[in-house]
Amino acid sequence: MALKTPSIKELVVALDLEPHVEGGYYRRTYQSDDMITTTGGQRYRMTSIYYLLTEDSPVGHFHMNQSDIVHYYHLGDAIECSLISPDGTLETVMMGSDVIAGECLQLHVPGGVWKASRLMKGSSRFASDQ
């Protein structure tokens, strides 16, 4: 039996996602009970989110996390991640399910690295109701 590919509306509802200020949709799925004090104030020691880019919101705009972050690819079309290190080095990484073609399922981004992501042109697996 083949799995039905969900529509964007079905995914947003099923995962209880909301628009993210940096683009795409998200929901925090976990936050640790303990907090740490940073120069930016109190923060949870660890959090985890779902994050979804779609044809109507295909770009996660450049931003920098203070702490290391690990991205996990779950489903959908491939996304391109652009990373700019503190020394100015630009790295482009593809996340997706085609591991044979070099796409990755996990991506570690150190704190202090600028990061942006985007759906590749023509990516539309979750862009329309099916």
N, C-alpha and C positions, 0 to 999 in steps of 0.2 A: 504494500500500500504506500503510495507516494504521499509525502507531507505537503500540505497546502502552504504556499507562500503567503504570509499574512500581509495585509495592506498596511500602509503607514498609520491609518486611523486605528486599526486593530492593535498594532504594536504600542502606540501611544496610550491607548486605553488599558491594554493588558498589563503593561509595565508601569502604569500610572505616572507617565512622564509629563514634564512641563517645559516650556521654552527656557533655554539657558542664555544668559546675558552674552556669552561669547559665541553664540550660534548653536544650532541643533537643539536637541531636547535631552533632558536628564532627570534622574531621581537619585537621591542619596539612598543607598541600600544598607549602609552600615556606618556607625560612628562609635569609636571606642568610648568607654566610660571615663577614661582619664584625659586630662587636659595638660598642655604644656604652655609655657609663657614664651612668646617670641617678641621680636622688636615690633611686630605688627599687632601684638596683643595675644589674648588667649586663643588657643586652637586645639582641636581634638588631636590626639596623638596619631590616630589613623582614621581615615574614612574610605568608603568605596561607593562608586556611583555606576549607574547605567548611563550611557551616553550614545545618542543616535543622531547621525546626520542624514538629511533627506533632500530630495530635489528642491523642496521649497525652502530649506535651510541647509545648504550644502557645504558651508564653511564654518569651521571652528577658528575664530580669529586669533591672531597672535596674542599670547599671554605667557606669563612665567609663573610657575609654581615655586614656592619657597622650599618645599621638601621634594624628595624623590617621589615619582609616581610610576605605577605600572599600568599600562593599558592592556586589556584583554579583548581580542577580537572574538565575537560570538557568532554573528550571522550578517547576511546582507552583502552588498557590493564592496569592493575594495576601496580603501581610503589612502590618500597620500598624506604623510606627516612630514612637515618641514621643521627642522630643529636647528636653532642657532646657538652655538656654545658661547660662553663668555669671551673666548678669544676670537669670535667672529666666524668660526668655521660653520658652514652650512652643510647639513646632512639631510637627505631625503630618504624616507623609509616607507615602503608599501605594507599596509596591514590588510590581510585578506585570507581567504581559505586556500588559495593556490600556492601551497608551500613549495611545490616542485618548481614553480616559476620565481621563487624567492620571496613571496609574500610571507609576512610573519604573523603568528597568532598572539604574540605577546611583545610589548615594547616597553623597555625601561627608559625613563627620561629623568636624568638627575635634576635636583633642585637647582635653580639658577639658569636653566636653559630655556630660551624662548621657543614656544611651540605653537604651530598652527596645523590644522588638518582640513582636508577637503575631499569630497566625493570626486572621483575621476569623471571627466566629461562622458556623458552617455550612461552613467550609472543611474539606474532608476528602479532597481528591484523593489524598493519600498516607497516609490514616489507616487503611485496611484492605487486607487482601490481596485481590487481584482475580484 
